[in-house]
């Protein structure tokens, strides 16, 4: 397995069309983006995707840095919950069929009561 590809600040500016040095510096200072490799300020593909999203939100919806922080926090929480649900699903799948069926019955009953 090869190491993930990293991008320098200059490569990011080229890769993310609406990104400027000032914007990147501001978002790093605000904590909206964290370099994958903090020592050398190198960024990975996840950082690129996050920067593209930040540019979209800032430009298309005219969000302030404060609003971007709120949106990013919520998106990070959704991502974390999604990963936790995926892990829970794998744990349930590893159980014997009678345990899986009991979990499904309990979940179905809970959802009906909501």
N, C-alpha and C positions, 0 to 999 in steps of 0.2 A: 504494500500500500504506500503510495507516494505522499509526501507532505502536501498539505493544502497550498494552493497558489496564493501568494501574497502580492499586494500592490503598494507601491510607494504613493506618497501624496500627489506627486506629479502625474503618475499613471491614473490615479483616481479622477483627477481633474479632466483628463482626456476621456476616460471611460464613462463618467457621469456628466452628460452634456450641460446640465444646468448648475453644476457645482463650481464654485470659485474657491480660491485659497481662503479668502476672508470668511466665506460661508462655512467651509470645513473647519477652520480654526474656531469660529464661534460655536459651532455645534459640538466640537470636541470639548471646548471650555465649559459649555453648558451641561455636558454629560449626556447629550443626546446620542452621541456616537463614541464608541471606545475602540481604539485601535486593537486589532487582534494581537499585535505584538507591541506592547506599550513602550518597550525600550527603544525601538527604532521607528515607531509610528508607521508600522506596516499594517495593511488592512486586507481582510479576506473577502470572499464572495458574499458572505452574510453582511458584511459592512457595506459592500457595494449596493446590495438590495435595499438595505435600510436607508442609505443615502439617497437612492432613487425615490423611495417612498417619502422621505423628508422633503425632497425637492418638489415632488408632486403636491404634497399637503401644503407646503409653504406658498407655492406659486399658484396652484389651481384653486385653493380654498383660502388663501391669504391668512394662514394661521401664524400667530406669533410664536416665538420660541417657547413661551410659557404654555401655550396651547399644544404645541408639538410635544412638549414633555408629558402632558397629560395623556395625549393620544398614544404616544409610544409606551407609556407605562401600562395603559389598558391593553394594547396589543401584545406586549410582553407577557402580561398575565394570561391572556387568551392562549398564547403559544404554550406557556407552561402548563396550563390546564389541559390542553390538547395532548401534550406529551404524557401527562399523568393518566389521562383516560386511556390512551393507547397502551400504556404499561399495565393498567388495571385489566384491560381487555385481554392482554396476553396472559396475565396471571389467572384470569377466569378460564380462558381456553385450556390452560394446563391442568385444570381440575377434572376429576372424574365426571362423567355425564350426569350423575344424580346431583352432584354439587352444583354444576353449571345450571341445571334445570331449576334447582332451588333458588339460586341467585336470580335467574330470569323471572321466576314467579314473584319473588320478593320485590324486585325492581318494578315489574309490571303493576303490582299492587300499590306500590308507593306512587307511581306516576298517575294512576287512576284517582288517587286521593287528592292530588294537587289541583 
